Amino acid sequence: MSFNELIILMVIALVLFGPEDLPDVARAIGKVVFEVKKIAGDMTKEFQDAVNTPSNVLKKTLDDTLKTPAPKKSSQEVTKTAAAAPSTAAAVAPEAADTPEAADTPKDENATPNKDDEELLTYDEDPLAELPQDMVSYEK
């Protein structure tokens, strides 16, 4: 608004409300504007909290997951690995690995690992426990 427009509005307000009531009207308008700004700020804060909360929970869970040490193998997995070792050792004998023919043999790097070689991650606590229930679905 330009200065001329403000002067015109002040003159109109003075004529409408008179010099005695003008301070009370201005005070009431100021209170209404303050309340509207306060409500708008609260709504903005609530909206930001609603948007940021899920991402903050996911970020915290991810950070906690990355900071925790790798789960230790259970005794059952150690037994399986030990049982699978002779079959793996029989496939490639240590004496054959030192021969020149073994050096010429190409190794298949894209070979799929055996089921016995795969490690399963185990957790003491549910890593998704901190997420809201409506965000987590467990397959049955």
Sequence and secondary structure as in RCSB ss.txt:
>XXXX:A:sequence
MSFNELIILMVIALVLFGPEDLPDVARAIGKVVFEVKKIAGDMTKEFQDAVNTPSNVLKKTLDDTLKTPAPKKSS
QEVTKTAAAAPSTAAAVAPEAADTPEAADTPKDENATPNKDDEELLTYDEDPLAELPQDMVSYEK
>XXXX:A:secstr
  HHHHHHHHHHHHHHHHHHHHHHHHHHHHHHHHHHHHHHHHHHHHHHHHHHHHHHHHHHHHHHHHHS      H
HHHHHHHHHHHHHHHHS HHHHTSHHHHHS   TT    TTT      SS TTTTS GGG     
